[in-house]
Structure formats: C-alpha cells, structure tokens
Amino acid sequence: MAKRTENSPVFAIRLAQARERAGLSQKQLGILAGFDPSVASPRINQYERGRHEPQLKTAKQLAEVLGVPPAFLYTDDQLLAELLLRWNDLSLKAKKHLLKEVEVETSSKKRAGR
C-alpha cells in the first residue's frame, strides 16, 4: 500500500480510497484500466504516492473501473466525496429528486437571507 499523509495530493488519497473500496490491488486496477501488465502496478503506485497525476482521460478510465464518478478523485470536501461515492448507486429518479431537494434548500436559504 502506498504511504499517504495529510499532505498527499487529493487525487492520490482518493484513488487509494476508491481502489481499496473496490478490493483491487494496484496491479489489478492498472490492468483493468488498460495499462500494460508490466507497468500497471508501478503506475498506480506513483499516482497513489502523489509523484504523478494522470491525464484526465486516464483518470476517467480509473474512475470507471473503480465505479466512482471522476469528480470523486478530485474533491477535497469529505462530505461531497461521500455523496459522490453513493451517486452511482442512485437511480435517475433518485438523482433528480436529490437535485430538487438541494434546489429547494438553497433557494429557501437565499430567500431567508434577503
């Protein structure tokens, strides 16, 4: 496992969290994301250690394999990260309902603040 600290880049921390959540090794993740097997583990390790950050296209591939929205890999907001982890599990109807709830909540706060 890659060593992570509070000072690690957000992408490195989130990638490791998502990979561990998916129960994949670094090598497995790399191979499933389309990396050559000989470099799969070292590349993921470099990403998780914060030594390199992949291009957006690669980050999207990793997110797809991990079953998380790409935004999860980039957010430093813990509550948003938790919401994003659950987002893919929601039906379209539930997503629309949640969005409507957020719209109601934010518009009522705007009205109250006037």
Sequence and secondary structure as in RCSB ss.txt:
>XXXX:A:sequence
MAKRTENSPVFAIRLAQARERAGLSQKQLGILAGFDPSVASPRINQYERGRHEPQLKTAKQLAEVLGVPPAFLYT
DDQLLAELLLRWNDLSLKAKKHLLKEVEVETSSKKRAGR
>XXXX:A:secstr
     TTS HHHHHHHHHHHHHT  HHHHHHHTT  HHHHHHHHHHHHHTS    HHHHHHHHHHHTS GGGGG 
  HHHHHHHHHHTTS HHHHHHHHHHHHHHHHHHHHHH 
